[in-house]
Amino acid sequence: MTLQPVCALAAILIGSLAAWPSIAATAPEMPVVASPHESAELIAFKRAIRAKYDLKEQAYARGDAETVVSKFYAEDEITVGRNRVFLGRKEIRPAYQEAVKEANVKVESVYTFVKGDAGWDWADFHITPKNGKGDPKTLAILFLWAKVNGEWICMGDFSVPGSIRSGKIGAPMAPAGK
């Protein structure tokens, strides 16, 4: 699978985020209810990405950056967040080597879509400091997924402080490494 369809989708979705601050200020609480009419394709996708989220959460708990980088993300992934764009595993590896030392995480899927070999998941990404110093934080995050050789792999993500579930965007976090 080429990145062109995923990148085009990401560009559209990321462009739509520019309107979020004004929308979030007036957004009501968003109830999230699983549909009893979910397709077999969607159910299978949710199970597969939940396994990937579990892998990421467990790797954070162990302080294992390499598992996050090499088993969760594609080689040419794109991550946008913390006032930075990371292009590929080579660029995200140092960030994860620090992040897994500092926090535990929990991914809470809120809205998931899949069609064929591509899908996305809007989620709340909960960050809890390991040392007890600092406050827990939540990021509103969009994970972009592609099925490559029969396995779902994260092609990248885009995050901002806030919560998809609550519909609210928070104050920007400090850039990584600051």
ChimeraX attribute file (.defattr): number of C-alpha atoms within 10 A of each C-alpha:
attribute: neighborCount
match mode: 1-to-1
recipient: residues
	/A:1	11
	/A:2	8
	/A:3	12
	/A:4	9
	/A:5	12
	/A:6	18
	/A:7	15
	/A:8	11
	/A:9	16
	/A:10	21
	/A:11	11
	/A:12	10
	/A:13	13
	/A:14	15
	/A:15	10
	/A:16	10
	/A:17	12
	/A:18	10
	/A:19	9
	/A:20	13
	/A:21	14
	/A:22	11
	/A:23	14
	/A:24	18
	/A:25	11
	/A:26	10
	/A:27	13
	/A:28	11
	/A:29	12
	/A:30	12
	/A:31	10
	/A:32	11
	/A:33	8
	/A:34	9
	/A:35	7
	/A:36	6
	/A:37	7
	/A:38	9
	/A:39	11
	/A:40	9
	/A:41	12
	/A:42	17
	/A:43	12
	/A:44	12
	/A:45	25
	/A:46	18
	/A:47	11
	/A:48	14
	/A:49	23
	/A:50	15
	/A:51	14
	/A:52	19
	/A:53	19
	/A:54	14
	/A:55	16
	/A:56	25
	/A:57	19
	/A:58	17
	/A:59	19
	/A:60	24
	/A:61	16
	/A:62	13
	/A:63	20
	/A:64	18
	/A:65	21
	/A:66	16
	/A:67	17
	/A:68	24
	/A:69	24
	/A:70	13
	/A:71	14
	/A:72	21
	/A:73	25
	/A:74	19
	/A:75	17
	/A:76	16
	/A:77	23
	/A:78	22
	/A:79	24
	/A:80	17
	/A:81	18
	/A:82	16
	/A:83	12
	/A:84	10
	/A:85	13
	/A:86	18
	/A:87	15
	/A:88	18
	/A:89	20
	/A:90	13
	/A:91	16
	/A:92	19
	/A:93	17
	/A:94	13
	/A:95	15
	/A:96	20
	/A:97	17
	/A:98	14
	/A:99	20
	/A:100	23
	/A:101	17
	/A:102	18
	/A:103	18
	/A:104	22
	/A:105	24
	/A:106	17
	/A:107	19
	/A:108	18
	/A:109	21
	/A:110	19
	/A:111	16
	/A:112	17
	/A:113	15
	/A:114	18
	/A:115	11
	/A:116	10
	/A:117	15
	/A:118	20
	/A:119	22
	/A:120	24
	/A:121	21
	/A:122	23
	/A:123	22
	/A:124	25
	/A:125	23
	/A:126	18
	/A:127	18
	/A:128	18
	/A:129	17
	/A:130	16
	/A:131	10
	/A:132	10
	/A:133	9
	/A:134	9
	/A:135	8
	/A:136	14
	/A:137	17
	/A:138	22
	/A:139	23
	/A:140	24
	/A:141	25
	/A:142	26
	/A:143	21
	/A:144	25
	/A:145	26
	/A:146	25
	/A:147	16
	/A:148	14
	/A:149	9
	/A:150	8
	/A:151	11
	/A:152	21
	/A:153	24
	/A:154	24
	/A:155	25
	/A:156	26
	/A:157	22
	/A:158	21
	/A:159	22
	/A:160	22
	/A:161	20
	/A:162	22
	/A:163	23
	/A:164	25
	/A:165	18
	/A:166	16
	/A:167	19
	/A:168	21
	/A:169	20
	/A:170	15
	/A:171	8
	/A:172	13
	/A:173	13
	/A:174	9
	/A:175	10
	/A:176	12
	/A:177	8
	/A:178	4
